[in-house]
Amino acid sequence: MLADTNGEFTKAIGLEQDLPVLGGLRSKRYSMVVDDGKVIQLNVEPD
């Protein structure tokens, strides 16, 4: 589990979205499996 309170990680991996009604930049919904620093699987919920 990773807390990304400033959205820096989300921006770095390109999974941010601009939602002005909900407070501006937000993270898309996704899950990621990482093994020894390598992304094994990335699941992104469709818009």
Summary of the structure (lengths in Angstrom):
residues: 47
radius of gyration: 11.6
end to end distance: 22.8
largest distance: 37.5
contacts: 77
relative contact order: 0.20
helix: 17%
strand: 45%
